[in-house]
Amino acid sequence: MIGRRTFLKVGLAGGVVLGAGGIWYAATREAVAQGRLDRATRAMFAAIAPVILAGVALPEPATTEDVVAGVETAFGGLSAAAQTELGELFGLLSFPPTRYVLTGVADWGRVSQADIARFLESWRRHRLSLLRGAYAALHDLVLGAWYARPDSWEAIGYPGPPEVK
């Protein structure tokens, strides 16, 4: 059985570690304009977009960077509250310790598509609705950015918006 003194020491040490981690995170987090993605979040979407879009025929001129730019446009069009919530998710996925705990990914630039697919699938089927919701947000942002592109409409048989006469 753990003693009271040991419990208090461990609790105090844990609080100091969490506080130091929070300070480090705040100091290293890139300041971004409202509705914009920072460099780390852009790298995350550049890594996960090809996995989410697997099986979708990308038109020749389209690149992953085009999809990331579309995600940024979609993100910028969300309400301030939604941007704040998603910004917190993006922060967790950009901060190496929390990213590794949540996804098993050490670095977005060096992860295999199989590892990304594995973490996305685990989030999609997770017992916690919070992670299922996070998966849905990532999935919907990427697919929304992709299908907002006029050059992707032909693949799904969408003729485009109706003409106003």
C-alpha positions as CSV (number, residue, x, y, z in Angstrom):
1,M,0.0,0.0,0.0
2,I,1.2,3.5,-0.9
3,G,1.9,5.8,2.0
4,R,0.4,9.3,2.4
5,R,3.8,11.0,2.1
6,T,4.7,9.0,-1.1
7,F,1.3,9.8,-2.6
8,L,1.8,13.6,-1.9
9,K,5.4,13.5,-3.3
10,V,4.3,11.8,-6.5
11,G,1.3,14.1,-6.8
12,L,3.5,17.2,-6.4
13,A,6.1,15.9,-8.8
14,G,3.4,15.1,-11.4
15,G,2.0,18.6,-11.0
16,V,5.4,20.1,-11.6
17,V,6.0,18.0,-14.7
18,L,2.6,18.9,-16.1
19,G,3.2,22.6,-15.3
20,A,6.6,22.5,-17.0
21,G,5.2,20.7,-20.0
22,G,2.5,23.4,-20.3
23,I,5.0,26.2,-20.1
24,W,7.2,24.5,-22.7
25,Y,4.3,23.9,-25.0
26,A,3.2,27.5,-24.8
27,A,6.7,28.8,-25.4
28,T,7.3,26.5,-28.4
29,R,3.8,26.8,-30.0
30,E,3.8,28.8,-33.2
31,A,1.6,31.9,-33.0
32,V,-0.9,31.8,-35.8
33,A,-3.6,34.1,-37.1
34,Q,-7.2,33.2,-36.4
35,G,-8.4,30.7,-39.0
36,R,-4.9,29.7,-40.2
37,L,-3.0,26.5,-39.8
38,D,0.5,26.6,-38.3
39,R,3.4,24.7,-39.8
40,A,3.0,21.7,-37.6
41,T,-0.7,21.3,-38.4
42,R,0.0,21.6,-42.1
43,A,2.6,18.8,-41.8
44,M,0.0,16.7,-40.0
45,F,-2.6,17.2,-42.7
46,A,0.1,16.6,-45.4
47,A,0.7,13.2,-43.8
48,I,-2.8,12.1,-43.2
49,A,-4.5,13.5,-46.3
50,P,-3.1,10.8,-48.7
51,V,-4.3,8.1,-46.2
52,I,-7.8,9.5,-45.9
53,L,-8.0,10.0,-49.7
54,A,-6.6,6.5,-50.5
55,G,-8.6,5.1,-53.4
56,V,-9.7,8.5,-54.6
57,A,-8.3,9.3,-58.0
58,L,-6.5,12.6,-57.7
59,P,-6.6,14.7,-60.8
60,E,-3.1,15.2,-62.3
61,P,-2.4,18.8,-61.2
62,A,-3.7,18.2,-57.6
63,T,-1.2,17.8,-54.9
64,T,-1.3,17.1,-51.2
65,E,-0.4,20.8,-50.6
66,D,-3.6,21.7,-52.6
67,V,-5.7,19.6,-50.2
68,V,-3.9,21.1,-47.2
69,A,-4.7,24.6,-48.5
70,G,-8.3,23.5,-48.9
71,V,-8.3,22.3,-45.3
72,E,-7.0,25.7,-44.2
73,T,-9.8,27.4,-46.2
74,A,-12.4,25.1,-44.6
75,F,-11.0,25.7,-41.2
76,G,-11.0,29.5,-41.7
77,G,-14.7,29.3,-42.6
78,L,-15.7,27.6,-39.3
79,S,-17.1,29.5,-36.3
80,A,-14.7,30.8,-33.7
81,A,-15.8,28.2,-31.2
82,A,-15.2,25.4,-33.7
83,Q,-11.8,26.8,-34.6
84,T,-10.9,26.9,-30.9
85,E,-11.9,23.2,-30.4
86,L,-10.2,22.1,-33.5
87,G,-7.1,24.2,-32.6
88,E,-6.9,22.3,-29.4
89,L,-7.0,19.0,-31.2
90,F,-4.4,20.2,-33.7
91,G,-2.2,21.4,-30.8
92,L,-2.4,17.9,-29.2
93,L,-1.5,16.3,-32.5
94,S,1.4,18.8,-33.0
95,F,3.0,18.5,-29.6
96,P,5.3,15.5,-29.7
97,P,4.5,13.9,-26.3
98,T,0.7,14.0,-26.7
99,R,0.9,13.1,-30.3
100,Y,2.9,10.0,-29.5
101,V,0.5,9.0,-26.7
102,L,-2.6,9.6,-28.8
103,T,-1.4,8.2,-32.1
104,G,1.9,6.4,-31.7
105,V,3.4,8.7,-34.3
106,A,6.8,10.2,-33.3
107,D,7.1,12.6,-36.3
108,W,4.6,13.4,-39.0
109,G,7.4,13.8,-41.6
110,R,8.7,10.2,-41.0
111,V,5.6,8.1,-40.4
112,S,4.4,5.4,-42.8
113,Q,1.0,5.5,-44.4
114,A,0.3,2.1,-42.7
115,D,0.9,3.6,-39.3
116,I,-1.3,6.6,-40.0
117,A,-4.0,4.3,-41.3
118,R,-3.7,2.2,-38.1
119,F,-4.1,5.2,-35.8
120,L,-7.0,6.6,-37.9
121,E,-8.8,3.3,-37.8
122,S,-8.3,2.9,-34.1
123,W,-9.7,6.4,-33.5
124,R,-12.7,5.6,-35.9
125,R,-13.6,2.6,-33.8
126,H,-12.5,3.8,-30.3
127,R,-14.7,3.3,-27.3
128,L,-14.3,7.0,-26.3
129,S,-16.6,9.2,-28.3
130,L,-14.1,12.0,-28.0
131,L,-11.6,10.2,-30.2
132,R,-14.3,9.1,-32.6
133,G,-15.3,12.7,-32.9
134,A,-11.7,13.8,-33.5
135,Y,-11.4,11.2,-36.2
136,A,-14.6,12.5,-37.8
137,A,-13.3,16.1,-37.7
138,L,-10.0,15.1,-39.4
139,H,-11.8,12.9,-42.0
140,D,-14.5,15.5,-42.8
141,L,-12.0,18.4,-43.1
142,V,-9.8,16.4,-45.6
143,L,-12.7,15.1,-47.6
144,G,-14.5,18.5,-47.5
145,A,-11.3,20.1,-48.8
146,W,-11.0,17.6,-51.5
147,Y,-14.6,17.6,-52.8
148,A,-14.7,21.4,-52.7
149,R,-12.3,21.4,-55.6
150,P,-14.0,21.7,-59.0
151,D,-11.5,19.3,-60.5
152,S,-12.8,16.5,-58.2
153,W,-16.5,16.9,-59.1
154,E,-16.3,14.8,-62.3
155,A,-15.1,11.7,-60.4
156,I,-18.3,11.7,-58.4
157,G,-20.7,12.8,-61.1
158,Y,-21.4,16.2,-59.7
159,P,-22.2,18.7,-62.5
160,G,-21.4,21.7,-60.3
161,P,-23.6,24.3,-58.8
162,P,-26.7,25.2,-60.8
163,E,-26.6,28.2,-63.0
164,V,-28.6,31.2,-61.8
165,K,-30.6,32.7,-64.6
